[in-house]
Structures are given as structure tokens and as C-alpha cells.
Amino acid sequence: MNVIIFGPPGCGKGTQSQGIVKKFNLYQVSTGHLLRIEIKEKTEVGKKIEQIISRGDFVNDDIVNKLLKKVVINPNYRNRIIFDGYPRNITQAESLEIMLNADNQSINYILFLKVNREIIEKRILGRIICEKCNKTLNEYLNKEEIEKHECGITYLKKRKDDNQASIITRYEEYIKKTKPVLDFYSSRTYFHEIDGSQKIQVITNKIEHILKV
Ligand code: AMP
């Protein structure tokens, strides 16, 4: 099965994807993560997009689609992809259908995590990510887990774009460009809306229930 996990920045897409990949043998593709790798490795693409991501603007569709296509057509990930952070606008939603159709694949589940703006801010401002294993934690909510983190706390870093100014831009971009994707998908039988403000485990249980059906 292929799954899209969808929602505003900070809604928990990454956390929930990480929580279910093992159980369902899925491969998580986070376009944000792929783009951050380009920046870290200082590739040509990375140099072009660094400022764009820091500001909270969207990266050009061609760049994102190229990175994503490599994953979609990789036979190792065929029909077991969870898309995290893609599609983010209508053009990307259309491109995804074309990419999948061309490879005889389809979307089987769309999970929309609904969360209000206030919660989003708290989550993003407290977010820290392990540079080694990519686990996401929150410095206000997961103090104990942070202390015990198996890679060591030195690997836990804040994202450059997780600041107040960038959150405003990212949320505006979401409302303007990503929310229309919701209308594009919401009438489909495999679309599921989930209250993303609940505890992590409660949401994971709901997702597991949906994917098991
Ligand atoms: P995320 O890790 O999903 O929060 O994404 C971080 C940043 O990467 C976003 O604010 C955008 O600048 C960029 N980005 C991630 N995914 C996409 C996408 N599908 N289209 C355009 N830009 C993206």
C-alpha cells in the first residue's frame, strides 16, 4: 500500500510516519528530509534551496519532483511508500498521480492530521531532531526521553527553519497552497481525517486501525 500523510507544518506527519513504518513495512519519504540532505551535502540543489527553506517558502516543484521520483520508481519501495510532506500543492498532487500511474501504483490511504495553529507553534518551537537516527522529540514535552535518547543528546538539534518568523510563512504557505489539496482529496473513499491534537500513541492507534482494515 501507498499512504499519504497530510496536514499543516508541525501536525505530526513525521512522528506518526516513524511510528508506523516498521509495523506495516513502509518506507517513509519526507521531502523536507530529502531537501535537508541536499543542503547538508552542499550539492548544487542544496545551495539553491538553503535560503528558501530557512525563510519557510516552498521549494520549486521541479526540484522536489525529481527527488521524489527517484523513490517512487525504486523497485525496493514499490507499493510501500508513506509520503510525508508531499504533495504540498495541487500541481504536486497531479504529478504524484501521473508518477504512480506510470509505474502501475496508486494511493491507497490519505491520512489528514487536523491540528490548530496554537498547537502547531508549540510543537514546532520545541522540536528537536536527532541528526543520527532522525527521531523527532520535543524539548518541552519529552524531557525524559531526551535524556535517555540512545544516540546521545549531542545529536539532537533544532531545525534552522523552526523559528517564529519561518512558522508564520510556512503556515501561510500551507493555507494558500496546501489546503486546496485537501479539497482535491477529501471526497475520496480512502481519505481519513484524524484529530492530530491528541496524544502521539492515541493517533498512532487510530492510524493502525485504519491501515489494518
Ligand atoms: P518539512 O520537513 O516537511 O517541514 O519541510 C521543510 C521545508 O522543506 C518546507 O518548509 C519547504 O521549504 C520544503 N519542502 C518540503 N517538502 C516540500 C514540497 N513537497 N514542496 C515544496 N517545498 C517543500
py3Dmol code that shows the C-alpha trace and the ligand (Angstrom):
import py3Dmol

protein = """\
ATOM      1  CA  MET A   1       0.000   0.000   0.000  1.00  0.00           C
ATOM      2  CA  ASN A   2       0.982   3.631  -0.574  1.00  0.00           C
ATOM      3  CA  VAL A   3      -0.040   6.178   2.045  1.00  0.00           C
ATOM      4  CA  ILE A   4      -0.111   9.986   2.057  1.00  0.00           C
ATOM      5  CA  ILE A   5       0.124  11.622   5.463  1.00  0.00           C
ATOM      6  CA  PHE A   6      -1.076  15.161   5.172  1.00  0.00           C
ATOM      7  CA  GLY A   7      -1.556  18.269   7.322  1.00  0.00           C
ATOM      8  CA  PRO A   8      -0.068  21.626   8.373  1.00  0.00           C
ATOM      9  CA  PRO A   9       3.582  22.004   9.401  1.00  0.00           C
ATOM     10  CA  GLY A  10       4.081  20.565  12.879  1.00  0.00           C
ATOM     11  CA  CYS A  11       0.939  18.411  12.769  1.00  0.00           C
ATOM     12  CA  GLY A  12       2.948  15.248  13.482  1.00  0.00           C
ATOM     13  CA  LYS A  13       3.321  13.780   9.984  1.00  0.00           C
ATOM     14  CA  GLY A  14       6.950  12.797  10.560  1.00  0.00           C
ATOM     15  CA  THR A  15       6.396  11.468  14.071  1.00  0.00           C
ATOM     16  CA  GLN A  16       3.442   9.331  13.013  1.00  0.00           C
ATOM     17  CA  SER A  17       5.244   8.049   9.910  1.00  0.00           C
ATOM     18  CA  GLN A  18       8.190   6.995  12.060  1.00  0.00           C
ATOM     19  CA  GLY A  19       5.734   5.281  14.407  1.00  0.00           C
ATOM     20  CA  ILE A  20       4.155   3.014  11.786  1.00  0.00           C
ATOM     21  CA  VAL A  21       6.841   2.212   9.205  1.00  0.00           C
ATOM     22  CA  LYS A  22       8.071  -0.921  10.980  1.00  0.00           C
ATOM     23  CA  LYS A  23       4.669  -2.405  11.670  1.00  0.00           C
ATOM     24  CA  PHE A  24       3.459  -2.039   8.072  1.00  0.00           C
ATOM     25  CA  ASN A  25       6.840  -2.467   6.365  1.00  0.00           C
ATOM     26  CA  LEU A  26       6.549   1.003   4.840  1.00  0.00           C
ATOM     27  CA  TYR A  27       9.266   3.290   3.514  1.00  0.00           C
ATOM     28  CA  GLN A  28       8.929   6.889   4.723  1.00  0.00           C
ATOM     29  CA  VAL A  29       9.785   9.554   2.198  1.00  0.00           C
ATOM     30  CA  SER A  30       9.921  13.027   3.699  1.00  0.00           C
ATOM     31  CA  THR A  31      10.600  15.626   1.006  1.00  0.00           C
ATOM     32  CA  GLY A  32      11.733  18.043   3.732  1.00  0.00           C
ATOM     33  CA  HIS A  33      14.322  15.488   4.865  1.00  0.00           C
ATOM     34  CA  LEU A  34      15.500  14.836   1.294  1.00  0.00           C
ATOM     35  CA  LEU A  35      15.934  18.587   0.792  1.00  0.00           C
ATOM     36  CA  ARG A  36      17.805  18.985   4.090  1.00  0.00           C
ATOM     37  CA  ILE A  37      20.233  16.235   2.977  1.00  0.00           C
ATOM     38  CA  GLU A  38      20.951  18.251  -0.189  1.00  0.00           C
ATOM     39  CA  ILE A  39      21.734  21.277   1.999  1.00  0.00           C
ATOM     40  CA  LYS A  40      23.936  19.298   4.369  1.00  0.00           C
ATOM     41  CA  GLU A  41      25.876  17.762   1.494  1.00  0.00           C
ATOM     42  CA  LYS A  42      26.213  21.199  -0.150  1.00  0.00           C
ATOM     43  CA  THR A  43      25.069  19.931  -3.555  1.00  0.00           C
ATOM     44  CA  GLU A  44      24.122  22.354  -6.363  1.00  0.00           C
ATOM     45  CA  VAL A  45      20.449  21.888  -5.396  1.00  0.00           C
ATOM     46  CA  GLY A  46      21.328  22.311  -1.734  1.00  0.00           C
ATOM     47  CA  LYS A  47      22.981  25.682  -2.339  1.00  0.00           C
ATOM     48  CA  LYS A  48      19.964  26.889  -4.318  1.00  0.00           C
ATOM     49  CA  ILE A  49      17.377  25.942  -1.724  1.00  0.00           C
ATOM     50  CA  GLU A  50      19.044  26.755   1.603  1.00  0.00           C
ATOM     51  CA  GLN A  51      17.698  30.300   1.884  1.00  0.00           C
ATOM     52  CA  ILE A  52      14.257  29.302   0.559  1.00  0.00           C
ATOM     53  CA  ILE A  53      13.820  26.670   3.278  1.00  0.00           C
ATOM     54  CA  SER A  54      15.161  28.970   6.030  1.00  0.00           C
ATOM     55  CA  ARG A  55      12.535  31.553   5.111  1.00  0.00           C
ATOM     56  CA  GLY A  56       9.773  28.946   5.138  1.00  0.00           C
ATOM     57  CA  ASP A  57       8.925  29.262   1.430  1.00  0.00           C
ATOM     58  CA  PHE A  58       8.251  26.276  -0.813  1.00  0.00           C
ATOM     59  CA  VAL A  59      10.993  24.800  -2.939  1.00  0.00           C
ATOM     60  CA  ASN A  60      10.379  24.730  -6.696  1.00  0.00           C
ATOM     61  CA  ASP A  61       8.209  21.784  -7.864  1.00  0.00           C
ATOM     62  CA  ASP A  62      10.783  20.524 -10.408  1.00  0.00           C
ATOM     63  CA  ILE A  63      13.441  20.100  -7.740  1.00  0.00           C
ATOM     64  CA  VAL A  64      11.093  18.312  -5.339  1.00  0.00           C
ATOM     65  CA  ASN A  65       9.539  16.122  -8.055  1.00  0.00           C
ATOM     66  CA  LYS A  66      12.951  14.956  -9.263  1.00  0.00           C
ATOM     67  CA  LEU A  67      13.977  13.881  -5.765  1.00  0.00           C
ATOM     68  CA  LEU A  68      10.650  12.175  -5.181  1.00  0.00           C
ATOM     69  CA  LYS A  69      10.580  10.325  -8.489  1.00  0.00           C
ATOM     70  CA  LYS A  70      13.804   8.500  -7.605  1.00  0.00           C
ATOM     71  CA  VAL A  71      11.986   6.960  -4.648  1.00  0.00           C
ATOM     72  CA  VAL A  72       8.702   6.236  -6.440  1.00  0.00           C
ATOM     73  CA  ILE A  73      10.374   4.285  -9.256  1.00  0.00           C
ATOM     74  CA  ASN A  74      12.764   2.408  -6.966  1.00  0.00           C
ATOM     75  CA  PRO A  75      11.567  -1.243  -7.017  1.00  0.00           C
ATOM     76  CA  ASN A  76      12.627  -1.676  -3.359  1.00  0.00           C
ATOM     77  CA  TYR A  77       9.959   0.788  -2.236  1.00  0.00           C
ATOM     78  CA  ARG A  78       7.245  -0.182  -4.683  1.00  0.00           C
ATOM     79  CA  ASN A  79       3.758  -0.014  -3.147  1.00  0.00           C
ATOM     80  CA  ARG A  80       5.112   0.536   0.354  1.00  0.00           C
ATOM     81  CA  ILE A  81       5.709   4.283   0.483  1.00  0.00           C
ATOM     82  CA  ILE A  82       4.422   6.711   3.078  1.00  0.00           C
ATOM     83  CA  PHE A  83       4.572  10.230   1.623  1.00  0.00           C
ATOM     84  CA  ASP A  84       5.362  12.763   4.356  1.00  0.00           C
ATOM     85  CA  GLY A  85       5.270  16.409   3.271  1.00  0.00           C
ATOM     86  CA  TYR A  86       4.302  15.695  -0.328  1.00  0.00           C
ATOM     87  CA  PRO A  87       2.143  16.687  -2.188  1.00  0.00           C
ATOM     88  CA  ARG A  88       2.120  20.258  -0.910  1.00  0.00           C
ATOM     89  CA  ASN A  89       0.219  21.919  -3.749  1.00  0.00           C
ATOM     90  CA  ILE A  90      -2.223  20.915  -6.488  1.00  0.00           C
ATOM     91  CA  THR A  91       0.484  20.617  -9.169  1.00  0.00           C
ATOM     92  CA  GLN A  92       2.389  18.171  -6.963  1.00  0.00           C
ATOM     93  CA  ALA A  93      -0.799  16.190  -6.272  1.00  0.00           C
ATOM     94  CA  GLU A  94      -1.329  15.850 -10.028  1.00  0.00           C
ATOM     95  CA  SER A  95       2.326  14.965 -10.634  1.00  0.00           C
ATOM     96  CA  LEU A  96       2.161  12.261  -7.972  1.00  0.00           C
ATOM     97  CA  GLU A  97      -0.818  10.594  -9.663  1.00  0.00           C
ATOM     98  CA  ILE A  98       0.992  10.660 -13.002  1.00  0.00           C
ATOM     99  CA  MET A  99       4.191   9.237 -11.461  1.00  0.00           C
ATOM    100  CA  LEU A 100       2.314   6.444  -9.680  1.00  0.00           C
ATOM    101  CA  ASN A 101       0.058   5.589 -12.646  1.00  0.00           C
ATOM    102  CA  ALA A 102       3.044   5.351 -14.963  1.00  0.00           C
ATOM    103  CA  ASP A 103       4.503   2.750 -12.616  1.00  0.00           C
ATOM    104  CA  ASN A 104       1.230   0.859 -12.062  1.00  0.00           C
ATOM    105  CA  GLN A 105       0.936   2.065  -8.489  1.00  0.00           C
ATOM    106  CA  SER A 106      -1.747   4.044  -6.725  1.00  0.00           C
ATOM    107  CA  ILE A 107      -2.560   5.825  -3.480  1.00  0.00           C
ATOM    108  CA  ASN A 108      -4.358   3.564  -1.019  1.00  0.00           C
ATOM    109  CA  TYR A 109      -4.791   5.788   2.027  1.00  0.00           C
ATOM    110  CA  ILE A 110      -4.786   9.516   2.687  1.00  0.00           C
ATOM    111  CA  LEU A 111      -4.465  10.460   6.357  1.00  0.00           C
ATOM    112  CA  PHE A 112      -5.185  14.082   7.250  1.00  0.00           C
ATOM    113  CA  LEU A 113      -3.945  15.197  10.680  1.00  0.00           C
ATOM    114  CA  LYS A 114      -6.066  18.142  11.740  1.00  0.00           C
ATOM    115  CA  VAL A 115      -4.373  20.457  14.259  1.00  0.00           C
ATOM    116  CA  ASN A 116      -4.947  24.093  15.190  1.00  0.00           C
ATOM    117  CA  ARG A 117      -2.419  26.873  14.837  1.00  0.00           C
ATOM    118  CA  GLU A 118      -1.706  27.254  18.573  1.00  0.00           C
ATOM    119  CA  ILE A 119      -0.629  23.621  18.975  1.00  0.00           C
ATOM    120  CA  ILE A 120       1.440  23.792  15.802  1.00  0.00           C
ATOM    121  CA  GLU A 121       3.524  26.672  17.188  1.00  0.00           C
ATOM    122  CA  LYS A 122       4.214  24.875  20.465  1.00  0.00           C
ATOM    123  CA  ARG A 123       5.257  21.725  18.670  1.00  0.00           C
ATOM    124  CA  ILE A 124       7.496  23.437  16.136  1.00  0.00           C
ATOM    125  CA  LEU A 125       9.226  25.733  18.621  1.00  0.00           C
ATOM    126  CA  GLY A 126      10.062  22.785  20.905  1.00  0.00           C
ATOM    127  CA  ARG A 127      11.051  20.389  18.135  1.00  0.00           C
ATOM    128  CA  ILE A 128      14.487  18.765  18.119  1.00  0.00           C
ATOM    129  CA  ILE A 129      15.653  16.116  15.679  1.00  0.00           C
ATOM    130  CA  CYS A 130      18.384  13.501  16.038  1.00  0.00           C
ATOM    131  CA  GLU A 131      20.973  14.018  13.314  1.00  0.00           C
ATOM    132  CA  LYS A 132      21.881  10.350  13.513  1.00  0.00           C
ATOM    133  CA  CYS A 133      18.573   8.426  13.606  1.00  0.00           C
ATOM    134  CA  ASN A 134      16.229  11.257  12.545  1.00  0.00           C
ATOM    135  CA  LYS A 135      13.896  10.773  15.534  1.00  0.00           C
ATOM    136  CA  THR A 136      11.812  13.836  16.377  1.00  0.00           C
ATOM    137  CA  LEU A 137      11.390  14.880  20.029  1.00  0.00           C
ATOM    138  CA  ASN A 138      10.086  17.973  21.801  1.00  0.00           C
ATOM    139  CA  GLU A 139      12.249  19.734  24.383  1.00  0.00           C
ATOM    140  CA  TYR A 140       9.248  20.758  26.475  1.00  0.00           C
ATOM    141  CA  LEU A 141       7.248  17.529  26.239  1.00  0.00           C
ATOM    142  CA  ASN A 142       9.857  14.746  26.102  1.00  0.00           C
ATOM    143  CA  LYS A 143      12.445  15.727  28.730  1.00  0.00           C
ATOM    144  CA  GLU A 144      12.941  12.171  29.971  1.00  0.00           C
ATOM    145  CA  GLU A 145      13.168  10.636  26.501  1.00  0.00           C
ATOM    146  CA  ILE A 146      15.736  13.260  25.519  1.00  0.00           C
ATOM    147  CA  GLU A 147      17.970  12.350  28.472  1.00  0.00           C
ATOM    148  CA  LYS A 148      17.746   8.671  27.552  1.00  0.00           C
ATOM    149  CA  HIS A 149      17.995   9.068  23.775  1.00  0.00           C
ATOM    150  CA  GLU A 150      20.089   6.128  22.501  1.00  0.00           C
ATOM    151  CA  CYS A 151      22.250   8.124  20.041  1.00  0.00           C
ATOM    152  CA  GLY A 152      23.194  10.616  22.792  1.00  0.00           C
ATOM    153  CA  ILE A 153      21.886  14.143  23.320  1.00  0.00           C
ATOM    154  CA  THR A 154      24.673  15.814  21.323  1.00  0.00           C
ATOM    155  CA  TYR A 155      22.975  14.638  18.107  1.00  0.00           C
ATOM    156  CA  LEU A 156      19.698  16.318  18.997  1.00  0.00           C
ATOM    157  CA  LYS A 157      19.488  19.575  17.053  1.00  0.00           C
ATOM    158  CA  LYS A 158      16.917  22.241  16.264  1.00  0.00           C
ATOM    159  CA  ARG A 159      15.958  22.805  12.640  1.00  0.00           C
ATOM    160  CA  LYS A 160      17.090  26.158  11.233  1.00  0.00           C
ATOM    161  CA  ASP A 161      13.566  26.874   9.948  1.00  0.00           C
ATOM    162  CA  ASP A 162      11.863  26.134  13.290  1.00  0.00           C
ATOM    163  CA  ASN A 163      11.655  29.776  14.406  1.00  0.00           C
ATOM    164  CA  GLN A 164       8.772  32.204  14.874  1.00  0.00           C
ATOM    165  CA  ALA A 165       9.298  34.123  11.600  1.00  0.00           C
ATOM    166  CA  SER A 166       9.508  30.994   9.475  1.00  0.00           C
ATOM    167  CA  ILE A 167       6.469  29.422  11.172  1.00  0.00           C
ATOM    168  CA  ILE A 168       4.347  32.353  10.031  1.00  0.00           C
ATOM    169  CA  THR A 169       5.472  31.954   6.400  1.00  0.00           C
ATOM    170  CA  ARG A 170       5.131  28.167   6.498  1.00  0.00           C
ATOM    171  CA  TYR A 171       1.608  28.387   7.884  1.00  0.00           C
ATOM    172  CA  GLU A 172       0.624  30.982   5.273  1.00  0.00           C
ATOM    173  CA  GLU A 173       2.064  28.803   2.516  1.00  0.00           C
ATOM    174  CA  TYR A 174       0.075  25.884   3.899  1.00  0.00           C
ATOM    175  CA  ILE A 175      -3.205  27.810   3.889  1.00  0.00           C
ATOM    176  CA  LYS A 176      -2.643  29.280   0.440  1.00  0.00           C
ATOM    177  CA  LYS A 177      -1.146  26.316  -1.431  1.00  0.00           C
ATOM    178  CA  THR A 178      -1.525  23.074   0.534  1.00  0.00           C
ATOM    179  CA  LYS A 179      -5.053  23.399   1.888  1.00  0.00           C
ATOM    180  CA  PRO A 180      -6.550  23.248  -1.636  1.00  0.00           C
ATOM    181  CA  VAL A 181      -5.023  19.756  -1.886  1.00  0.00           C
ATOM    182  CA  LEU A 182      -7.409  18.795   0.907  1.00  0.00           C
ATOM    183  CA  ASP A 183     -10.396  19.564  -1.319  1.00  0.00           C
ATOM    184  CA  PHE A 184      -8.719  17.634  -4.129  1.00  0.00           C
ATOM    185  CA  TYR A 185      -8.609  14.521  -1.916  1.00  0.00           C
ATOM    186  CA  SER A 186     -11.363  14.828   0.683  1.00  0.00           C
ATOM    187  CA  SER A 187     -14.168  13.185  -1.317  1.00  0.00           C
ATOM    188  CA  ARG A 188     -12.164  10.016  -1.900  1.00  0.00           C
ATOM    189  CA  THR A 189     -13.287   6.875  -0.087  1.00  0.00           C
ATOM    190  CA  TYR A 190      -9.781   6.267   1.266  1.00  0.00           C
ATOM    191  CA  PHE A 191      -9.475   9.755   2.806  1.00  0.00           C
ATOM    192  CA  HIS A 192      -9.401   9.774   6.627  1.00  0.00           C
ATOM    193  CA  GLU A 193      -9.415  12.809   8.897  1.00  0.00           C
ATOM    194  CA  ILE A 194      -7.797  12.320  12.306  1.00  0.00           C
ATOM    195  CA  ASP A 195      -7.694  14.694  15.272  1.00  0.00           C
ATOM    196  CA  GLY A 196      -3.955  15.416  15.351  1.00  0.00           C
ATOM    197  CA  SER A 197      -4.090  17.283  18.666  1.00  0.00           C
ATOM    198  CA  GLN A 198      -4.372  14.038  20.635  1.00  0.00           C
ATOM    199  CA  LYS A 199      -1.517  12.152  22.320  1.00  0.00           C
ATOM    200  CA  ILE A 200       1.009  10.575  19.920  1.00  0.00           C
ATOM    201  CA  GLN A 201       0.077   6.994  20.865  1.00  0.00           C
ATOM    202  CA  VAL A 202      -3.670   7.657  20.528  1.00  0.00           C
ATOM    203  CA  ILE A 203      -3.131   8.940  16.975  1.00  0.00           C
ATOM    204  CA  THR A 204      -0.842   6.021  16.130  1.00  0.00           C
ATOM    205  CA  ASN A 205      -3.527   3.575  17.326  1.00  0.00           C
ATOM    206  CA  LYS A 206      -6.104   5.259  15.100  1.00  0.00           C
ATOM    207  CA  ILE A 207      -3.800   5.118  12.088  1.00  0.00           C
ATOM    208  CA  GLU A 208      -3.021   1.464  12.737  1.00  0.00           C
ATOM    209  CA  HIS A 209      -6.722   0.734  12.901  1.00  0.00           C
ATOM    210  CA  ILE A 210      -7.342   2.496   9.570  1.00  0.00           C
ATOM    211  CA  LEU A 211      -4.462   0.751   7.804  1.00  0.00           C
ATOM    212  CA  LYS A 212      -5.489  -2.676   9.096  1.00  0.00           C
ATOM    213  CA  VAL A 213      -8.987  -2.506   7.655  1.00  0.00           C
TER     214      VAL A 213
END
"""
ligand_1 = """\
23
AMP
P 9.091 19.707 6.314
O 10.282 18.916 6.759
O 8.030 18.858 5.675
O 8.545 20.605 7.388
O 9.623 20.683 5.147
C 10.592 21.675 5.414
C 10.682 22.641 4.263
O 11.115 21.963 3.081
C 9.366 23.307 3.855
O 9.070 24.445 4.652
C 9.674 23.683 2.404
O 10.527 24.802 2.331
C 10.472 22.482 1.928
N 9.601 21.411 1.372
C 9.361 20.180 1.904
N 8.529 19.466 1.143
C 8.216 20.258 0.087
C 7.378 20.100 -1.041
N 6.676 18.985 -1.231
N 7.289 21.147 -1.916
C 7.977 22.288 -1.730
N 8.779 22.521 -0.674
C 8.904 21.508 0.235
"""
view = py3Dmol.view(width=600, height=400)
view.addModel(protein, "pdb")
view.setStyle({"model": 0}, {"cartoon": {"style": "trace"}})
view.addModel(ligand_1, "xyz")
view.setStyle({"model": 1}, {"stick": {}})
view.zoomTo()
view.show()
